[in-house]
């Protein structure tokens, strides 16, 4: 047996809970030991177990707590491989960012980012680490549902709410698995040690993959129908967040007609768990610990520091800070934004995106001084990307000295996960060695924000509704970015409290920012293909470096090969620059395989050990 420490995501509760898990198979995680049946089959015990299910939203169980667990080698790697931000899978494996660091650091990421797992399949240990976290979270949620009928001090209304929260969490973890692997098994509360039903298949009797989306939808629909509109704690899911997840499930299946009314309802009536009506806030406020849980946060992973736990900060993104002495965080130079992403923020003379030509001609901060772009830019670039000479929060101008290896990492640093210098020691950790007080911080990761809702609604309008309405939604997001009070300034002080610069009449924008709404009738006059491209491009600009890009490309592909075309074209250009792909010039994205990752071979071996195929590997992988 190995003890896993469950930490609370609800900073108001401060509850810490130690639970033992069996070490047979990661579809088999029944809490035993430290919480016995006698002290969990009551309201307080089951509430603690529910918090344990929430606790894995951050993808972490501590740095060493999985040492010796079956199938887990070098458990410290789990902090990166299972990050809730999905920075590796969603950004590095797409065209948003490079692996970073040095070419040989974290070799599993090299395999993933070069889409080169066809021969080795799921032996890449990052696959197993991600699987371990997701299915442990699923079983923690299932344990809540198994035990509630045994409790005598929980009334029917509260039982319904707790089950709804558990079913939401089960759906969240399954949805992440579905996005990763396309053919993961669905595990419900009937699966436990006690009934010896451990081997959950991802295929039917004929050997065909089983579609788990209907069960995810059912969990989310139940959660939406049985959760309150508000909650006592900001980190708990409410009915509106569950409805947003249900809409997301529909979006991943191209069920635009089903998603559209849900999204319209969310836009018109949705509120946060605290009861604040959803709205777009100052852009940087979404990425600042002092302004977290605001009106744009639909559902977020709650991070905290200096609360006595040593575990509640964002361990999953500890590598993703500028590197070197004096750099924000100081280590480790991973997840460097790509030249490709920087170029996407170029605009035309009217402040509109260059939907077809953004990666042509001169480049933003191009490595060749004669080829540096000096035209207008979308101001969101400098809240998303640390660029040479541009103010980086309150640390002063970003400098190339913060790039760990300029020969392969370009010239940019990530920014959305980084805390301000003025927050050091208060919203960064004072508790842990090495990572603490440098990279561990209280910045939430937002799984869904209101901008997501608006842009999904725009997609639905393109596919099943009005192009004018789609444009209206896109312009809501663009107009927020066009507000000069939310820009980066070269001669103004950054206020972490306000999550913006303190602007005066003498303040000068940090670059040639120009962004405008699409003019009236543009989408309708240009047609559906143009509108679809504009909406998809807006998602990239708005949500860049938030771990969504790979999965957006995946769902837009729909068997067309567009994802392979986009990423192979990206690689062809990036390998000519001082980038990750310059030392991996033969990388190739394979249509029909690389859109999803291989199931972990460790889990296939465990589940199929009886000689019967229970877990089947994805197409294109050995």
C-alpha positions in Angstrom: 0.0 0.0 0.0 1.1 3.6 -0.6 -0.2 6.7 1.0 -1.4 9.4 -1.2 -2.0 12.8 0.3 -5.3 14.4 -0.8 -5.2 18.2 -0.5 -8.1 20.6 -0.5 -8.8 22.9 -3.3 -11.1 24.9 -1.1 -8.9 27.4 0.6 -11.8 28.3 3.0 -12.0 24.8 4.4 -8.3 24.2 4.8 -9.1 20.5 5.1 -6.3 18.0 4.7 -7.0 14.3 4.3 -4.8 11.3 4.1 -6.1 8.3 2.2 -4.6 5.0 1.4 -5.1 3.4 -2.0 -4.4 -0.1 -3.3 -1.5 -0.5 -5.8 -2.8 -3.0 -8.3 -4.3 -1.2 -11.2 -5.2 2.5 -11.7 -8.8 1.6 -12.5 -8.9 0.2 -9.0 -8.6 2.9 -6.4 -10.7 2.3 -3.4 -9.9 4.5 -0.3 -9.0 2.2 2.6 -7.1 2.4 5.9 -6.7 6.0 7.1 -10.4 6.7 6.7 -12.2 3.5 7.8 -15.8 2.6 6.9 -16.9 3.8 10.3 -15.7 7.3 9.9 -16.5 7.9 6.2 -20.1 6.7 6.1 -21.3 10.0 7.5 -21.7 13.6 6.3 -18.2 14.8 7.4 -16.4 11.7 6.1 -18.1 11.7 2.7 -17.6 15.5 2.4 -13.9 14.9 3.0 -13.9 12.2 0.3 -15.6 14.6 -2.1 -12.9 17.2 -1.5 -10.4 14.4 -2.2 -12.1 14.0 -5.6 -11.8 17.8 -6.2 -8.2 17.7 -5.1 -7.0 15.9 -8.2 -8.2 18.7 -10.5 -4.7 20.1 -10.4 -3.3 16.8 -11.6 -1.0 16.4 -8.6 -0.6 14.2 -5.6 2.7 15.6 -4.4 6.2 15.1 -5.7 7.1 11.7 -4.4 3.9 10.1 -3.2 3.6 7.7 -6.1 7.1 6.2 -5.6 6.7 2.4 -5.7 3.2 2.4 -7.1 2.7 -0.2 -9.9 3.5 1.2 -13.3 5.0 4.5 -12.1 8.7 5.2 -12.7 10.4 8.4 -11.6 7.2 9.8 -9.9 8.5 13.4 -9.9 7.7 13.5 -13.6 4.0 13.2 -12.8 3.9 16.8 -11.8 4.6 17.9 -15.4 2.9 15.1 -17.3 -0.4 15.5 -15.5 -0.6 19.3 -15.2 -4.2 20.5 -15.2 -3.2 23.1 -17.8 -2.3 20.4 -20.3 0.6 22.6 -21.4 2.5 19.7 -22.9 -0.4 18.1 -24.8 -2.4 21.3 -25.6 0.4 23.8 -26.4 3.7 22.1 -27.0 2.2 19.3 -29.1 0.5 21.9 -31.2 1.9 25.1 -32.7 1.6 27.4 -29.7 4.9 26.6 -28.0 8.2 24.6 -28.0 9.3 22.1 -25.3 11.9 24.6 -24.2 14.9 24.0 -21.8 17.7 22.1 -23.5 17.3 19.5 -26.3 17.8 16.5 -24.0 15.8 17.7 -21.0 12.6 15.7 -20.5 12.9 13.3 -23.5 9.3 12.0 -23.2 8.1 15.5 -24.3 10.4 15.3 -27.3 8.6 12.2 -28.5 5.2 13.8 -27.9 6.0 17.1 -29.5 7.4 15.4 -32.6 4.4 13.1 -33.0 6.8 10.1 -33.1 5.1 7.5 -30.9 3.8 5.3 -33.7 6.5 2.7 -33.1 6.8 2.8 -29.4 3.1 3.4 -28.7 2.1 4.0 -25.1 5.5 3.2 -23.5 6.1 6.9 -23.2 5.8 7.3 -19.4 4.0 10.6 -19.6 1.0 8.7 -21.0 0.8 6.6 -17.8 1.3 9.5 -15.5 -1.7 11.3 -17.0 -3.8 8.2 -16.9 -3.0 7.5 -13.3 -4.2 11.0 -12.2 -7.4 10.9 -14.3 -8.5 7.5 -13.2 -7.6 8.0 -9.6 -9.8 11.2 -9.7 -12.6 9.1 -11.3 -12.5 6.5 -8.6 -12.4 9.1 -5.9 -15.6 10.5 -7.3 -17.1 7.1 -7.6 -16.3 6.4 -4.0 -18.4 9.3 -2.9 -21.4 7.8 -4.8 -20.8 4.3 -3.4 -20.8 5.5 0.2 -23.6 8.1 0.2 -26.4 5.4 0.5 -24.7 4.2 3.7 -24.8 7.5 5.5 -27.7 8.2 7.8 -27.1 11.9 8.5 -27.3 13.2 4.9 -30.8 14.3 3.8 -32.1 13.7 0.3 -31.4 17.2 -1.0 -27.8 17.2 0.2 -27.2 13.7 -1.1 -28.4 14.8 -4.5 -26.0 17.8 -4.5 -23.0 15.7 -3.4 -23.8 13.1 -6.0 -24.1 15.8 -8.6 -20.7 17.2 -7.7 -19.2 13.8 -7.8 -20.7 13.0 -11.2 -19.5 16.3 -12.6 -15.9 15.5 -11.4 -16.2 12.0 -12.9 -17.3 13.6 -16.2 -14.4 16.2 -16.1 -11.8 13.5 -15.7 -13.4 11.3 -18.3 -13.6 14.2 -20.7 -9.9 14.9 -20.3 -9.2 11.2 -21.0 -11.5 11.3 -24.0 -9.6 14.3 -25.4 -6.3 12.6 -24.9 -7.0 9.1 -26.1 -10.3 9.1 -27.9 -10.9 5.5 -26.8 -10.5 5.4 -23.0 -12.8 3.2 -20.8 -15.6 4.7 -18.8 -15.5 3.7 -15.1 -18.6 4.1 -13.0 -19.3 3.5 -9.3 -19.9 -0.2 -9.8 -16.2 -0.8 -10.3 -14.5 -1.5 -7.0 -12.3 -3.9 -5.2 -15.2 -5.4 -3.4 -17.0 -6.8 -6.4 -13.7 -7.9 -8.1 -14.8 -6.1 -11.3 -11.5 -4.4 -12.1 -10.9 -4.8 -15.8 -13.0 -2.2 -17.6 -12.9 -2.6 -21.4 -12.8 0.1 -24.0 -14.2 -2.3 -26.6 -17.4 -4.3 -27.1 -17.6 -8.0 -27.7 -16.9 -7.5 -31.4 -13.7 -5.7 -30.6 -15.1 -2.3 -31.6 -14.2 0.8 -29.6 -17.0 1.9 -27.2 -18.1 5.5 -27.4 -18.1 7.0 -23.9 -19.5 10.5 -24.8 -23.1 9.5 -24.0 -22.1 8.6 -20.4 -20.1 11.8 -20.0 -23.2 13.7 -21.3 -25.4 11.9 -18.8 -23.2 12.8 -15.9 -23.1 16.4 -16.9 -26.8 16.6 -17.5 -27.4 15.1 -14.0 -25.0 17.6 -12.5 -26.6 20.6 -14.2 -30.1 19.5 -13.1 -29.2 18.8 -9.5 -26.6 21.5 -8.6 -27.4 24.8 -7.1 -26.9 28.1 -9.0 -24.4 29.2 -6.3 -22.1 27.5 -3.8 -20.6 28.5 -0.5 -17.1 28.1 -1.9 -15.8 29.5 -5.1 -14.0 26.3 -6.1 -17.1 24.1 -6.1 -19.0 23.5 -9.3 -22.4 25.0 -9.7 -25.2 24.2 -12.2 -23.9 26.8 -14.7 -20.4 25.3 -14.8 -21.9 21.9 -15.3 -24.0 23.3 -18.2 -20.9 24.8 -19.7 -19.2 21.4 -19.6 -22.2 19.8 -21.2 -22.0 22.4 -24.0 -18.3 21.6 -24.3 -19.0 17.9 -24.6 -21.4 18.7 -27.5 -18.8 21.0 -29.2 -16.3 18.1 -29.2 -18.9 16.0 -31.1 -19.9 18.7 -33.5 -23.4 18.8 -31.9 -23.8 22.4 -32.6 -27.6 22.4 -32.5 -27.6 20.9 -29.0 -24.8 23.2 -27.7 -26.3 26.4 -29.0 -29.3 26.8 -26.6 -27.1 25.9 -23.6 -24.5 28.5 -24.6 -27.2 31.2 -25.2 -28.6 30.5 -21.7 -25.2 30.7 -20.2 -24.5 34.1 -21.9 -27.9 35.5 -20.8 -28.2 34.0 -17.3 -25.1 32.2 -16.1 -23.4 33.1 -12.8 -20.3 32.1 -11.0 -20.4 29.9 -7.9 -20.3 33.1 -6.0 -23.4 34.4 -7.8 -21.7 37.0 -10.0 -23.1 37.2 -13.5 -20.7 35.9 -16.2 -19.0 38.7 -18.1 -15.7 39.5 -19.7 -13.3 41.1 -17.3 -9.9 42.9 -17.8 -7.9 40.3 -19.8 -5.0 39.9 -17.4 -7.3 39.5 -14.4 -7.8 35.9 -15.6 -4.2 35.1 -14.9 -3.5 36.9 -11.7 -3.9 35.3 -8.2 -5.2 38.6 -6.7 -8.1 38.9 -9.1 -9.0 35.2 -9.6 -12.5 33.7 -9.4 -13.9 36.8 -11.1 -16.9 37.1 -13.4 -15.1 35.4 -16.3 -14.1 32.2 -14.4 -16.7 29.5 -15.2 -14.8 26.7 -13.6 -11.2 26.8 -12.3 -8.7 24.7 -10.4 -8.1 26.5 -7.2 -4.5 27.1 -6.3 -3.2 28.4 -3.0 0.1 28.8 -1.2 1.3 29.3 2.4 -1.7 27.4 3.8 0.2 24.7 5.7 -0.3 22.0 3.0 2.8 22.5 0.9 0.8 20.9 -1.9 -1.9 23.4 -3.2 0.2 25.5 -5.5 0.5 24.9 -9.2 3.1 22.2 -9.3 2.1 21.2 -12.9 3.5 24.4 -14.4 6.7 24.6 -12.3 8.9 24.2 -15.4 7.2 27.1 -17.3 9.0 30.2 -16.1 11.8 32.2 -17.6 15.1 30.8 -16.7 18.2 32.2 -15.0 19.3 34.6 -12.3 16.9 37.4 -11.9 14.3 35.9 -14.2 10.7 35.6 -12.9 10.7 32.2 -11.1 14.3 31.5 -12.1 13.6 28.1 -13.7 13.2 26.2 -16.0 12.7 27.7 -19.4 10.1 25.3 -20.8 7.0 26.0 -22.9 8.5 28.8 -24.9 5.9 30.4 -27.2 6.6 29.7 -30.9 7.5 32.2 -33.7 4.3 30.9 -35.3 2.2 32.0 -32.4 3.8 35.4 -32.2 3.1 36.0 -35.9 -0.6 35.1 -35.4 -1.0 38.4 -33.5 -0.1 40.6 -36.5 -3.0 42.7 -37.7 -3.7 44.7 -40.9 -4.0 48.4 -41.1 -7.6 48.2 -39.9 -6.7 46.2 -36.8 -8.1 42.9 -38.1 -6.3 39.5 -38.1 -4.3 38.4 -41.1 -6.3 35.2 -41.4 -4.3 33.8 -44.4 -1.0 35.6 -44.5 -0.1 36.0 -40.8 2.9 33.7 -41.1 4.2 35.2 -44.3 6.7 38.1 -44.8 8.5 39.7 -41.8 8.2 38.0 -38.4 7.4 39.3 -35.0 10.8 39.5 -33.2 12.3 37.5 -36.1 15.9 36.3 -35.4 17.1 38.1 -38.5 17.2 41.8 -37.7 16.5 42.6 -41.4 13.3 40.6 -41.2 11.7 42.0 -38.1 8.0 42.9 -38.4 7.2 46.5 -37.3 3.5 46.6 -38.2 0.4 46.7 -36.0 -0.2 44.0 -33.4 -3.1 42.6 -31.4 -2.4 43.9 -27.8 -3.1 40.4 -26.3 0.3 39.3 -27.6 2.0 41.0 -24.6 -0.2 39.4 -22.0 0.4 36.0 -23.6 4.0 36.1 -24.6 7.1 37.6 -22.9 8.9 39.4 -25.8 12.4 41.0 -25.9 12.3 44.5 -24.7 8.6 44.5 -23.7 7.7 45.0 -20.0 7.1 41.7 -18.3 4.6 42.5 -15.5 6.6 44.4 -12.9 10.0 42.6 -13.5 11.1 45.1 -16.1 11.7 44.4 -19.8 11.9 40.8 -21.0 15.5 39.9 -22.0 17.0 37.1 -24.1 19.0 36.2 -21.0 15.8 34.6 -19.7 15.8 32.0 -22.5 17.5 28.9 -21.4 18.9 27.9 -24.9 18.6 30.6 -27.6 19.7 28.1 -30.2 16.5 26.0 -30.0 13.9 28.0 -28.0 13.3 31.2 -29.9 13.2 34.4 -28.0 9.8 34.3 -26.1 8.7 33.2 -22.6 5.3 32.0 -21.3 3.5 34.6 -19.2 -0.1 33.6 -18.3 1.1 31.3 -15.5 3.6 33.7 -13.9 3.0 35.7 -10.7 4.1 39.3 -10.4 7.3 40.3 -8.6 5.2 42.2 -6.0 3.4 39.0 -5.2 6.6 37.1 -4.3 6.4 35.5 -0.8 2.7 36.2 -0.5 1.2 34.6 -3.6 4.2 32.5 -4.2 5.2 29.7 -1.8 7.3 30.0 1.3 6.7 26.4 2.2 8.6 24.0 0.0 12.3 23.5 -0.9 13.6 24.1 -4.4 10.3 24.8 -6.2 8.9 26.8 -3.3 9.2 30.6 -3.3 10.1 30.5 -7.0 7.6 28.6 -9.2 4.9 27.5 -6.8 2.2 30.1 -6.8 -1.5 30.7 -6.2 -2.6 31.5 -9.8 -5.7 29.5 -10.6 -5.9 27.5 -13.9 -9.3 28.3 -15.5 -10.7 25.2 -17.3 -13.5 27.2 -18.9 -13.8 31.0 -19.0 -16.6 33.1 -20.3 -14.6 33.9 -23.5 -14.8 30.2 -24.2 -18.5 30.3 -23.9 -18.8 33.3 -26.3 -16.5 31.8 -28.9 -18.2 28.4 -28.8 -21.5 30.2 -29.3 -19.9 31.9 -32.3 -19.0 28.5 -33.7 -22.5 27.3 -33.3 -23.9 30.3 -35.1 -21.5 29.7 -38.0 -22.6 26.1 -38.3 -26.3 26.3 -37.5 -27.4 29.9 -37.1 -26.6 33.4 -38.2 -23.3 34.7 -39.5 -24.1 38.1 -38.2 -24.7 36.7 -34.7 -21.4 34.8 -34.9 -19.6 38.1 -35.8 -21.4 39.8 -32.9 -20.0 37.2 -30.5 -16.4 37.5 -31.9 -16.6 41.3 -31.6 -17.5 41.0 -27.9 -14.1 39.4 -27.3 -12.2 41.7 -29.7 -13.7 44.8 -28.1 -12.5 43.7 -24.7 -9.0 43.4 -26.1 -9.3 46.8 -27.8 -9.8 48.7 -24.5 -6.5 50.7 -24.0 -6.8 50.5 -20.2 -5.9 46.8 -20.5 -2.8 47.1 -22.6 0.8 46.8 -21.7 2.7 50.1 -21.4 6.4 50.8 -21.6 6.5 53.7 -19.2 3.8 52.8 -16.7 3.9 50.8 -13.4 2.2 47.4 -13.4 -0.3 47.0 -10.5 -0.8 43.3 -9.5 -3.8 44.4 -7.4 -5.6 45.7 -10.5 -3.9 43.3 -13.0 -3.1 46.2 -15.3 -0.8 49.1 -15.8 -1.5 52.4 -14.1 -2.0 54.5 -17.1 -1.6 58.3 -17.3 -1.8 60.8 -20.1 1.9 60.3 -20.7 1.8 56.5 -20.9 3.0 55.0 -24.1 1.8 51.5 -25.3 4.6 48.9 -25.4 4.2 48.4 -29.1 2.2 49.4 -32.1 -1.1 48.0 -31.0 -4.1 48.1 -33.3 -7.2 45.9 -32.9 -10.7 46.5 -34.1 -14.1 44.8 -34.3 -15.1 43.2 -37.6 -17.1 45.8 -39.6 -20.8 45.3 -39.9 -21.8 42.6 -42.3 -18.3 41.2 -42.8 -19.0 37.6 -41.9 -22.2 37.5 -43.9 -20.7 39.1 -47.0 -17.6 36.9 -47.0 -19.5 33.7 -46.3 -19.5 30.7 -44.0 -15.9 29.5 -44.7 -14.5 32.9 -43.9 -16.6 33.2 -40.8 -15.5 29.7 -39.6 -11.9 30.6 -40.1 -12.3 34.0 -38.3 -13.9 32.3 -35.3 -11.3 29.6 -35.1 -8.5 32.2 -35.4 -10.0 34.2 -32.6 -10.0 31.2 -30.3 -6.3 30.9 -31.0 -5.5 34.5 -30.2 -7.8 34.6 -27.1 -6.9 31.3 -25.6 -3.2 30.9 -26.7 -0.9 29.2 -24.2 -3.8 27.9 -22.1 -3.5 24.3 -23.2 -6.4 24.3 -25.7 -4.8 24.6 -29.1 -4.1 20.9 -29.9 -7.6 19.9 -28.8 -9.3 22.6 -30.8 -7.4 21.5 -33.9 -8.4 17.9 -33.1 -12.1 18.6 -32.9 -12.1 20.9 -36.0 -10.3 18.2 -38.0 -13.2 15.7 -38.0 -11.4 13.3 -40.3 -10.5 16.0 -42.9 -6.8 16.0 -42.3 -6.8 19.7 -41.5 -4.8 19.1 -38.3 -2.1 17.3 -40.1 -1.9 20.0 -42.7 -1.7 22.8 -40.1 0.9 21.2 -37.9 3.1 19.9 -40.7 3.1 23.3 -42.3 4.0 24.8 -38.9 6.9 22.3 -38.6 8.2 23.0 -42.1 8.7 26.7 -41.3 9.8 26.4 -37.6 12.6 24.0 -38.5 14.2 26.8 -40.5 14.4 28.9 -37.3 16.2 28.6 -34.0 13.4 26.5 -32.6 12.6 23.1 -31.1 12.0 21.9 -34.7 15.4 22.9 -35.9 16.9 20.0 -33.9 13.9 17.7 -34.8 13.7 18.5 -38.5 12.1 15.2 -39.5 9.1 15.4 -37.3 5.9 14.5 -39.1 2.3 14.6 -37.9 0.4 11.5 -39.2 -3.2 11.9 -40.3 -5.4 9.3 -38.7 -3.1 8.6 -35.8 -1.5 11.7 -34.3 -4.8 13.5 -33.6 -4.9 11.4 -30.4 -2.3 10.0 -28.1 -1.6 6.3 -27.5 -3.1 4.6 -24.5 -0.4 3.8 -21.9 1.2 0.4 -22.5 1.5 -0.1 -18.8 -2.3 0.0 -18.4 -2.9 -2.2 -21.5 -0.5 -4.8 -20.0 -2.2 -4.7 -16.6 -5.7 -4.9 -18.0 -4.9 -7.6 -20.6 -2.7 -9.7 -18.2 -5.3 -12.5 -18.1 -4.9 -13.1 -21.8 -8.2 -11.5 -22.8 -8.1 -8.2 -24.6 -9.7 -5.6 -22.4 -7.9 -2.4 -23.5 -7.2 -2.0 -27.2 -4.6 0.4 -28.5 -5.5 3.3 -30.7 -5.0 3.0 -34.5 -1.6 4.0 -35.7 0.3 2.9 -32.6 2.1 -0.4 -31.9 
